Amino acid sequence: MADTSNLTERQRKIFEFIREKISMRGYGPTIREIGSGFDIKSPNGVMCHLKALEKKGLIKREGRSARAISIDDVRPNSVSHMEPAHSPTTLPLLGLVAAGPTIEAVAQDDTLDLAEMFCADGHFALRVRGQSMIENHIDDGDIVIIRKQNTANNGDRVVAMVDREVTLKRFVRKKDHIRLEPANGSMAPIIVEPDRDIQILGVLVGVIRKC
């Protein structure tokens, strides 16, 4: 068992956070996860804590990525030792790119975890057919990620079943009916009167498009 007696309280909590992530899912947290979990605004602030833990011999790091953290006495609970340490659903997050005026290229040492974004409990995927949501940048053939729930707030983009037919629209509840509004000026909304059967299947949380 690692000796944490020489750590500050913040270092000890970060160390336990890293230990838990490795144990539960098989790989360590990203810099962004650590920053978010401990309200550390700067990536450099996170890196300082990681360097301190490494210097005290409590963690090992391969390269600069927080994802490469290992702890000698910690093994994943649910990942075979024969499996790779890194998730196949992660990508290097290297920085920002301008979609307007050019910006300075600044290197960023982080990781984008697609599983954490889209594969949480209660999430499912659907392939879009049609262009009723094109003005929300959701096109025919896109994959939408839906969080399963049976309620929605006004303005949510939902998957709804109306009279046993499924549609992706913006949910608006009026006093005496529900409007399912498209994001396409050439299409009319679906008006759901009280005598019609409507069921909310989930709320949109992401869109995936392969170019």
BAPA-943763 format. One line per 10 residues: their letters; for each residue x negated, y, z negated of N, C-alpha, C. Coordinates in Angstrom, 1 decimal, padded with zeros to 4 digits, always signed. Each point is the difference from the previous one (the first is absolute). Layout:
<sites>
A = X,Y,Z,X,Y,Z,X,Y,Z  ...
</sites>
This chain:
<sites>
MADTSNLTER = -000.9,-001.2,+000.0,+000.9,+001.2,+000.0,-000.9,+001.2,+000.0  +000.3,+001.0,+000.8,-000.8,+001.2,+000.2,+000.1,+000.8,-001.3  -001.2,+000.6,-000.4,+000.0,+000.9,-001.2,+000.3,+001.4,+000.5  +001.1,+000.5,-000.5,+000.4,+001.4,+000.4,-000.1,+001.0,-001.1  -000.8,-000.4,-001.0,-000.1,+000.9,-001.2,-000.7,+001.3,+000.3  -000.9,+000.0,+001.0,-000.7,+001.2,+000.4,+000.7,+000.9,+001.0  +001.2,-000.3,+000.3,+000.8,+000.8,+001.0,+000.8,+001.1,-000.7  +000.2,+001.1,+000.8,+000.9,+001.0,-000.4,+001.4,-000.6,+000.1  +001.0,+000.6,-000.6,+001.4,-000.5,+000.1,+000.5,+000.0,+001.4  -000.4,+001.0,+000.8,+000.4,+000.0,+001.4,-000.7,-001.1,+000.8
QRKIFEFIRE = -001.2,-000.2,-000.2,-000.8,-001.0,+000.7,+000.6,-001.4,-000.4  +000.3,-000.2,-001.2,+000.6,-001.3,-000.4,+001.3,-000.3,+000.7  +000.9,+001.1,+000.1,+001.3,-000.2,+000.6,-000.2,-000.3,+001.5  -001.0,+000.7,+000.7,-000.2,-000.2,+001.4,-000.6,-001.4,+000.2  -000.8,-000.5,-000.9,-000.6,-001.3,+000.1,+001.1,-001.1,-000.1  +000.9,+000.2,-001.0,+001.1,-000.9,-000.2,+001.0,+000.0,+001.3  +000.1,+001.1,+000.5,+000.9,+000.2,+001.2,-000.7,-000.8,+001.2  -001.3,+000.1,+000.2,-000.7,-000.7,+001.0,+000.1,-001.5,-000.3  -000.2,-000.4,-001.2,+000.1,-001.4,-000.4,+001.3,-000.6,+000.4  +001.1,+000.7,-000.4,+001.4,-000.5,+000.3,+000.2,-000.1,+001.5
KISMRGYGPT = -000.4,+001.0,+000.8,+000.2,-000.1,+001.4,-000.7,-001.2,+000.6  -001.2,-000.3,-000.4,-000.8,-001.1,+000.6,+000.7,-001.3,-000.5  +000.4,-000.1,-001.2,+000.6,-001.2,-000.6,+001.3,-000.3,+000.7  +000.9,+001.0,+000.2,+001.3,-000.2,+000.5,+000.1,-000.2,+001.5  -000.8,+000.7,+000.8,+000.2,+000.0,+001.4,-001.2,-000.5,+000.8  -001.2,-000.1,-000.7,-001.1,-000.6,+000.7,-001.0,+001.0,+000.5  +000.2,+001.3,-000.1,-000.9,+001.0,+000.4,+000.2,+001.3,-000.8  -001.0,+000.9,-000.1,+000.1,+001.1,-000.8,+000.8,+001.2,+000.6  +000.2,+001.0,-000.8,+000.9,+001.2,+000.4,-000.8,+000.9,+000.9  +000.7,+000.7,+000.8,-000.6,+001.1,+000.8,-000.3,+001.2,-000.8
IREIGSGFDI = -000.9,+000.9,+000.5,-000.2,+001.3,-000.7,+001.2,+000.7,-000.2  +000.9,+000.0,+001.0,+001.3,+000.7,-000.1,+000.8,-000.6,-001.1  +000.1,-001.3,-000.1,+000.8,-000.6,-001.1,-000.6,+000.4,-001.4  -001.3,+000.0,-000.1,-000.5,+000.3,-001.3,+000.3,+001.5,-000.3  -000.2,+000.9,+001.0,+000.3,+001.4,-000.2,+001.4,+000.2,-000.4  +000.9,-000.7,+000.7,+001.5,+000.2,-000.3,+000.3,-000.5,-001.4  -000.6,-001.2,-000.3,+000.3,-000.6,-001.3,-000.5,+000.8,-001.2  -001.0,+000.8,+000.2,-000.6,+000.7,-001.1,+000.0,+001.6,+000.2  +000.8,+000.4,+001.0,+000.1,+001.4,+000.2,-001.3,+000.7,+000.3  -000.9,-000.7,+000.8,-001.3,+000.6,+000.3,+000.2,+000.5,+001.5
KSPNGVMCHL = -000.1,+001.3,+000.1,+000.4,+000.7,+001.3,-001.1,-000.3,+001.1  -001.3,+000.0,-000.4,-001.0,-000.1,+000.9,-000.6,-001.4,+000.2  -000.2,-000.5,+001.2,-000.6,-001.3,+000.2,-001.4,-000.1,-000.6  -000.7,+001.2,+000.0,-001.3,+000.0,-000.7,+000.1,-000.2,-001.5  +001.1,+000.4,-000.6,+000.2,-000.3,-001.4,+000.2,-001.4,-000.3  +000.7,-000.7,+000.9,+000.1,-001.5,-000.1,-001.3,-000.7,+000.1  -000.8,+000.5,+001.1,-001.3,-000.6,+000.2,-000.9,+000.1,-001.2  +000.1,+001.2,-000.7,-000.9,+000.2,-001.2,+000.3,-001.1,-001.0  +001.3,-000.3,-000.2,+000.4,-001.0,-001.0,-000.5,-001.4,+000.5  +000.1,-000.3,+001.2,-000.5,-001.3,+000.6,-001.5,-000.1,-000.2
KALEKKGLIK = -000.7,+001.1,+000.3,-001.5,-000.1,-000.2,-000.4,-000.2,-001.5  +000.8,+000.6,-000.9,-000.3,-000.2,-001.4,+000.2,-001.4,-000.4  +001.1,-000.6,+000.5,+000.3,-001.4,-000.4,-001.0,-000.9,+000.6  -000.5,+000.3,+001.2,-001.0,-000.8,+000.7,-001.3,+000.1,-000.8  -000.4,+001.2,-000.4,-001.2,+000.2,-000.7,+000.0,-000.7,-001.3  +001.1,-000.1,-000.7,+000.1,-000.7,-001.2,+000.2,-001.5,+000.1  -000.1,-000.5,+001.3,+000.0,-001.4,+000.3,+001.4,-000.7,-000.1  +001.0,+000.7,+000.0,+001.4,-000.6,-000.1,+000.6,-000.3,+001.3  -000.4,+000.7,+001.1,+000.5,-000.4,+001.3,-001.1,-000.1,+001.0  +000.2,-000.6,+001.1,-000.9,+000.0,+001.1,+000.7,+000.5,+001.2
REGRSARAIS = -000.8,+000.7,+000.9,+000.6,+000.6,+001.2,-000.8,-000.3,+001.2  +000.6,-000.4,+001.0,-000.7,-000.3,+001.3,+000.3,+001.2,+000.9  -000.9,+000.8,+000.2,+000.2,+001.2,+000.8,+000.7,+001.1,-000.8  +000.7,+000.9,+000.7,+000.6,+001.1,-000.7,+001.5,-000.1,-000.3  +000.6,-001.0,+000.6,+001.5,-000.2,-000.1,+000.4,-000.5,-001.4  +001.0,+000.6,-000.6,+000.6,-000.5,-001.2,+000.5,-001.4,+000.2  +000.4,-000.3,+001.2,+000.6,-001.3,+000.3,-001.0,-001.1,-000.1  -001.3,+000.3,+000.0,-001.0,-001.0,-000.1,-000.5,-000.3,-001.5  +000.8,+000.5,-000.9,-000.3,-000.2,-001.4,+000.1,-001.4,-000.4  -000.9,-000.5,-000.9,+000.2,-001.4,-000.6,-000.4,+000.1,-001.4
IDDVRPNSVS = +000.5,-000.9,-000.8,-000.3,-000.1,-001.4,-000.4,-001.5,-000.3  -001.1,-000.2,-000.6,-000.6,-001.3,-000.1,+000.9,-001.1,-000.6  +000.7,+000.4,-001.1,+000.8,-001.0,-000.6,+001.5,+000.0,+000.4  +000.3,+000.7,+001.0,+001.4,+000.1,+000.5,+000.2,-000.8,+001.3  +000.9,-000.9,+000.1,+000.4,-000.7,+001.2,+001.5,+000.2,+000.2  +000.4,+000.1,+001.3,+001.4,+000.2,+000.3,+000.8,-001.2,-000.5  +001.2,+000.3,-000.6,+000.9,-001.0,-000.5,+000.6,-000.8,+001.1  +000.3,+000.7,+001.2,+000.9,-000.6,+001.0,-000.7,-000.2,+001.3  -001.3,+000.3,+000.1,-000.8,-000.1,+001.2,-001.0,-001.0,-000.1  -000.1,-001.0,+000.9,-001.0,-001.0,+000.0,-001.4,+000.5,+000.2
HMEPAHSPTT = -000.9,-000.6,-000.7,-001.4,+000.5,+000.1,-000.6,-000.3,+001.4  +000.7,-000.7,+000.8,-000.4,-000.3,+001.4,+000.5,+001.1,+000.9  +000.9,+000.9,-000.5,+000.6,+001.0,+000.9,-000.9,+001.3,-000.1  +000.0,+000.8,+001.1,-000.8,+001.3,-000.1,+000.5,+000.9,-001.0  -000.9,+000.8,-000.5,+000.3,+001.0,-001.1,+000.8,+001.1,+000.4  +000.0,+000.3,+001.3,+000.7,+001.2,+000.5,+001.3,-000.4,+000.7  +001.1,+000.8,-000.2,+001.2,-000.3,+000.7,+000.0,+000.2,+001.5  +000.6,-000.9,+000.8,+000.0,+000.3,+001.4,+000.9,+001.1,+000.5  +000.7,+000.6,-001.0,+001.0,+001.1,+000.3,-000.6,+001.3,-000.3  -001.3,+000.1,-000.2,-000.6,+001.3,-000.3,-000.9,+000.5,+001.1
LPLLGLVAAG = +000.0,+001.3,+000.1,-000.8,+000.7,+001.1,-000.9,+001.1,-000.7  -001.2,+000.3,+000.5,-000.7,+001.1,-000.5,+000.7,+001.3,+000.3  +000.2,+000.8,-001.0,+000.6,+001.4,+000.2,-001.1,+001.0,+000.0  -000.4,+000.4,+001.2,-001.3,+000.8,+000.1,+000.1,+001.5,-000.1  +001.2,+000.5,+000.0,+000.2,+001.5,-000.1,+001.2,+000.5,+000.7  -000.1,+001.2,+000.5,+001.1,+000.7,+000.6,-000.3,+000.2,+001.5  +001.0,+000.1,+000.8,-000.1,+000.4,+001.4,+001.0,+001.0,+000.4  -000.4,+001.0,+000.7,+000.9,+001.2,+000.4,+000.9,-000.4,+001.1  +001.3,+000.4,-000.2,+001.0,-000.1,+001.1,+000.4,+001.4,+000.5  -000.8,+000.9,-000.4,+000.1,+001.4,+000.4,-001.4,+000.6,+000.2
PTIEAVAQDD = -000.3,+001.2,-000.6,-001.3,+000.5,+000.1,-001.0,-001.0,-000.6  -001.2,-000.1,+000.6,-001.0,-000.9,-000.5,-000.4,+000.3,-001.5  -000.4,-001.0,-000.7,-000.4,+000.2,-001.4,-001.4,-000.6,-000.2  -000.6,+000.4,-001.0,-001.4,-000.6,-000.3,+000.1,-001.5,-000.3  -000.9,-000.7,+000.5,+000.0,-001.5,-000.3,-000.7,-000.2,-001.4  +000.8,-000.5,-000.9,-000.5,-000.3,-001.4,+000.2,-001.4,-000.3  -001.1,-000.7,-000.3,+000.1,-001.5,-000.2,+000.8,-000.2,-001.3  +000.8,-001.1,+000.0,+000.9,-000.3,-001.1,-000.2,-001.5,-000.3  -000.3,-000.4,-001.2,-000.2,-001.3,-000.4,+001.2,-000.6,-000.7  +000.9,-000.5,+000.7,+001.3,-000.5,-000.5,+000.5,-001.2,+000.8
TLDLAEMFCA = +001.1,-000.6,-000.4,+000.5,-001.1,+000.7,+001.6,+000.1,+000.0  +000.5,-000.3,+001.2,+001.4,+000.0,+000.2,+000.6,-001.4,-000.2  +000.8,-000.2,-001.0,+000.5,-001.3,-000.2,+001.5,-000.1,+000.5  +000.1,-000.7,+001.2,+001.3,-000.1,+000.6,+001.0,-000.8,-000.8  -000.6,-001.0,-000.7,+000.9,-000.8,-000.9,+000.6,+000.8,-001.1  -000.7,+000.9,-000.6,+000.5,+000.8,-001.1,+001.1,+000.9,+000.6  -000.2,+000.5,+001.2,+000.9,+001.0,+000.6,+001.4,-000.7,+000.4  -000.1,-001.2,+000.5,+001.1,-000.6,+000.7,+000.5,-001.3,-000.5  -000.8,-000.7,-000.9,+000.3,-001.4,-000.3,+000.4,-000.1,-001.5  +000.6,+001.0,-000.6,+000.4,+000.0,-001.3,+001.3,-000.9,-000.1
DGHFALRVRG = +000.3,-000.5,-001.2,+001.2,-000.8,-000.2,+001.2,+000.8,+000.5  +000.9,-000.8,+000.6,+001.2,+000.7,+000.5,-000.1,+000.7,+001.3  -001.1,-000.1,+000.7,-000.2,+000.7,+001.3,+000.2,-001.0,+001.1  +000.5,+000.4,+001.1,+000.1,-000.8,+001.2,-000.1,+000.8,+001.2  -000.2,-000.6,+001.2,-000.3,+000.7,+001.2,+001.1,-000.3,+001.0  +000.3,+001.0,+000.9,+000.9,-000.2,+001.1,-000.6,+000.7,+001.2  +000.3,-000.6,+001.2,-000.4,+000.6,+001.3,+001.1,+000.9,+000.5  -000.3,+001.2,+000.4,+001.0,+000.9,+000.4,+000.4,-000.2,+001.5  +001.3,+000.0,+000.3,+000.5,+000.0,+001.3,+000.8,+001.2,+000.3  -000.4,+000.8,+001.0,+000.7,+001.2,+000.3,-000.8,+001.3,-000.5
QSMIENHIDD = +000.6,+001.1,+000.3,-000.7,+001.3,-000.3,+000.9,+001.0,-000.8  +000.8,-000.6,-000.8,+000.9,+000.9,-000.8,-000.7,+000.8,-001.1  -001.3,-000.4,-000.3,-000.8,+000.7,-001.0,-001.2,+000.6,+000.6  +000.0,+000.3,+001.3,-001.2,+000.4,+000.7,-000.5,+001.4,-000.5  +000.9,+000.9,-000.5,-000.4,+001.3,-000.5,-000.6,-000.1,-001.4  +000.0,-001.1,-000.6,-000.7,-000.3,-001.2,-001.3,-000.9,+000.3  -000.3,+000.0,+001.3,-001.2,-000.7,+000.5,+000.0,-001.5,-000.2  +001.2,-000.5,+000.1,+000.3,-001.5,-000.1,+000.5,-000.4,+001.3  -000.8,-000.8,+000.8,+000.3,-000.3,+001.4,+000.3,-001.4,+000.1  +000.6,-000.3,+001.2,+000.3,-001.4,+000.4,-001.2,-000.9,-000.1
GDIVIIRKQN = +000.1,-001.1,-000.7,-001.2,-000.9,-000.1,-000.8,+000.2,-001.3  +000.2,+001.1,-000.7,-000.7,+000.2,-001.2,+000.4,-001.0,-001.1  -000.9,-000.2,-001.0,+000.4,-000.8,-001.1,+000.3,+000.9,-001.2  +001.1,-000.1,-000.6,+000.3,+000.8,-001.2,-000.1,-000.9,-001.2  -000.5,+000.6,-001.1,-000.2,-000.6,-001.3,+001.1,+000.5,-000.9  +000.8,-000.9,-000.6,+001.2,+000.3,-000.7,-000.1,-000.5,-001.5  +000.3,+000.9,-000.9,+000.0,-000.4,-001.4,+001.5,-000.5,-000.3  +000.1,-001.2,-000.4,+001.3,-000.5,-000.2,+000.7,+000.6,-001.2  +001.2,+000.6,+000.2,+000.8,+000.6,-001.0,+001.4,+000.2,+000.5  +001.0,+000.0,-000.9,+001.4,+000.1,+000.5,+000.6,+001.4,-000.2
TANNGDRVVA = -000.8,+001.0,-000.4,+000.5,+001.3,-000.2,-000.9,+001.0,+000.8  +000.5,+001.2,+000.3,-000.8,+001.0,+000.7,+000.4,+001.4,-000.4  -001.0,+000.9,+000.1,+000.3,+001.4,-000.2,+000.2,+000.7,+001.3  +000.7,+001.1,+000.0,+000.2,+000.8,+001.2,-001.3,+000.4,+000.6  -000.1,-000.2,+001.3,-001.2,+000.2,+000.7,-001.0,-001.1,+000.2  +000.2,-001.1,-000.8,-000.8,-001.2,+000.2,+000.3,-000.6,+001.4  -001.1,-000.6,+000.5,+000.2,-000.7,+001.3,+000.1,-001.5,-000.5  +001.2,-000.6,+000.4,+000.3,-001.3,-000.5,+000.3,-001.0,+001.1  -000.1,-001.2,-000.4,+000.6,-001.1,+000.8,+001.3,-000.3,-000.6  +001.1,+000.2,+000.7,+001.3,-000.3,-000.4,+000.7,-001.0,+000.8
MVDREVTLKR = +000.9,-000.8,-000.6,+000.8,-000.9,+000.7,+001.4,+000.5,+000.0  +000.6,+000.3,+001.2,+001.3,+000.5,+000.1,+000.8,-001.0,+000.8  +001.1,-000.6,-000.6,+000.8,-001.0,+000.7,-000.9,-001.1,+000.6  -001.0,-000.4,-000.7,-000.9,-001.1,+000.3,-001.0,+000.3,+001.1  -000.1,+001.3,+000.3,-001.0,+000.4,+001.0,-001.0,+000.9,-000.7  -001.3,-000.1,+000.3,-001.1,+000.6,-000.8,-000.5,+001.2,+000.8  -000.3,+001.1,-000.7,-000.6,+001.2,+000.7,-000.9,+000.7,-000.9  -001.0,+000.8,+000.6,-000.9,+000.8,-000.8,+000.4,+001.5,+000.3  +000.4,+000.7,-001.1,+000.5,+001.3,+000.2,-000.3,+000.8,-001.3  +000.3,+001.3,+000.1,-000.1,+000.9,-001.2,+001.3,+000.0,-000.8
FVRKKDHIRL = +000.0,-000.3,-001.3,+001.1,-000.2,-000.8,+000.5,+001.4,-000.6  +001.3,+000.3,+000.3,+000.6,+001.2,-000.6,+001.4,-000.4,-000.5  +000.2,+000.2,-001.3,+001.3,-000.3,-000.6,+000.8,+001.3,-000.1  +001.2,+000.0,+000.6,+000.9,+001.1,-000.1,+001.1,-000.4,-001.0  +000.9,+001.0,-000.3,+001.0,-000.2,-001.0,+000.9,-001.2,+000.4  +000.4,-000.1,+001.3,+000.9,-001.0,+000.4,-000.5,-001.0,+001.0  -001.3,+000.0,+000.3,-000.6,-001.0,+000.9,-001.5,+000.1,-000.1  -000.6,-001.0,+000.7,-001.5,+000.0,+000.1,-000.4,+000.2,+001.4  -001.0,+000.8,+000.3,-000.5,+000.3,+001.3,-001.4,-000.7,+000.1  -000.1,-000.8,+001.1,-001.3,-000.6,+000.3,-000.5,+000.8,+001.2
EPANGSMAPI = -001.0,+000.9,-000.2,-000.4,+000.9,+001.0,-001.2,-000.4,+000.8  +000.0,+000.0,+001.3,-001.2,-000.3,+000.8,-000.9,+001.2,+000.0  -001.3,-000.3,+000.3,-000.9,+001.1,+000.2,-000.2,+000.1,+001.5  +001.0,+000.3,+000.7,+000.0,+000.1,+001.5,+001.2,+000.8,+000.4  -000.3,+001.2,+000.5,+001.1,+001.0,+000.3,+001.0,-000.5,+001.0  -000.3,-001.0,+000.8,+000.9,-000.5,+001.0,+001.0,-001.1,-000.5  -000.2,-000.3,-001.3,+000.9,-001.1,-000.6,+000.8,+000.6,-001.1  +001.2,-000.6,-000.2,+000.9,+000.4,-001.0,-000.2,-000.8,-001.3  +000.4,+000.6,-001.1,-000.1,-000.8,-001.3,+001.0,-001.1,-000.1  -000.2,-000.9,-000.8,+000.9,-001.1,-000.3,+000.8,+000.5,-001.3
IVEPDRDIQI = +001.3,+000.1,+000.2,+000.9,+000.5,-001.1,+000.6,-001.3,-000.7  -000.3,-000.2,-001.3,+000.5,-001.1,-000.7,+001.1,+000.4,-000.9  +001.2,-000.3,+000.3,+001.1,+000.4,-000.8,+000.1,-001.0,-001.2  +000.8,+000.3,-001.0,+000.1,-000.8,-001.2,+000.5,-001.4,+000.3  +000.8,-000.2,+001.1,+000.5,-001.4,+000.2,-001.0,-000.9,+000.8  -001.1,+000.6,+000.3,-001.0,-000.8,+000.8,-001.0,-000.6,-001.0  -000.6,-001.2,+000.4,-001.0,-000.7,-000.9,-001.4,+000.6,+000.3  -000.6,+000.5,-001.0,-001.4,+000.5,+000.2,-000.8,-000.6,-001.2  -001.3,-000.4,+000.3,-000.9,-000.5,-001.0,-001.4,+000.6,+000.3  -000.6,+000.6,-001.0,-001.4,+000.5,+000.2,-000.9,-001.2,-000.3
LGVLVGVIRK = -000.9,-000.3,+001.0,-000.9,-001.1,-000.2,-001.4,+000.5,-000.5  -000.3,+001.2,+000.3,-001.3,+000.5,-000.5,-000.3,+001.4,+000.6  -001.1,+000.6,-000.5,-000.5,+001.3,+000.3,-001.3,+000.0,+000.7  -000.1,+000.8,+001.1,-001.3,+000.0,+000.7,-001.2,+000.6,-000.8  -001.1,-000.8,+000.0,-001.2,+000.5,-000.7,-001.2,+000.1,+000.9  +000.1,-000.5,+001.2,-001.2,+000.1,+000.9,+000.4,-000.5,+001.4  -000.9,+000.5,+001.0,+000.1,-000.4,+001.4,-001.3,-000.5,+000.5  +000.0,-001.1,+000.7,-001.2,-000.5,+000.6,+000.1,+000.0,+001.5  -001.0,+000.5,+000.7,+000.0,+000.0,+001.5,-001.3,-000.4,+000.5  -000.1,-001.0,+000.9,-001.2,-000.4,+000.6,-000.1,+000.7,+001.4
C = -001.0,+000.8,+000.2,-000.2,+000.7,+001.2,-000.6,-000.8,+001.1
</sites>
